Amino acid sequence: MNSERHAHLKPKICVSGAAETEHCGDSVLEKTKELGREIVRQGAILVTGATTGLPLWAAMAAKEEGGVSLGISPAATEYEHVNDYGLPLEYLDLIIYTGFGYSGRNLLLTRSSDAVLIGCGRIGTINEFTIAFEDGKPVGILEGEWETDEVIKTIIEKGHRGNPKVVYDSNPKKLVEKVLELVKKDKLEGYRVYKNPDHGGEGRKRVM
């Protein structure tokens, strides 16, 4: 594959985290905003679940930095997004309305992204992590005073499935750098292979 073939395409980096943040601690706001800023500074597009809390803070910072912010909504329409789900429209350049609810939105959110960054979260964040993990996406875990990073480490350990594409850092800039390096490596390989490690099947290949 010609490594320059898709050089014009910016990486799409998802920020996943809690919509309600009371349990996250005092440092989570600034660390999350720094993630959003670094995604833009390092040449990528931000993707979020078009929700409140951490994803909204990341989107706010990305827009302040002059970047592009894409939202994937669980709702079917803008009206449903605002009035039924109570979700924001601010700091998003484009919202895709899936109509698939939160669980369907989570699947499309992670699969639409080249990598996923995990901050302080709850069960929905863990769901997005497991989807990205199973799909072999690069995943960056933001370490902090919250417990989400430790929960994820336990899941990986107890699940008896290592993954070299899961990286950790408490520094947002370094975490984005690590994840983008993994994304670059994926793209240079020229294809993504989906494997079922329990049955040894190669799955499907997609030529880039």
Buried (B, 14 or more C-beta within 10 A) or exposed (E): EEEEEEEEEBBBBBBBBBBEBEEBBEEBBEBBBBBBBBBBBBEBBBBBBBBBBBBBBBBBBBBEBEBBBBBBBBBBEEEBBBEEBEBBEEBBBEBBBBEBEBEEBBBBBBEEBBBBBBBBBBEBBBBBBBBBBEBBBBBBBBBBEBBBBEBBBEBBEEEEEEBEBBBBBBBBBBBBBBBBEBBBEBBEEBEBEEEEEEEEEEEEEEEE
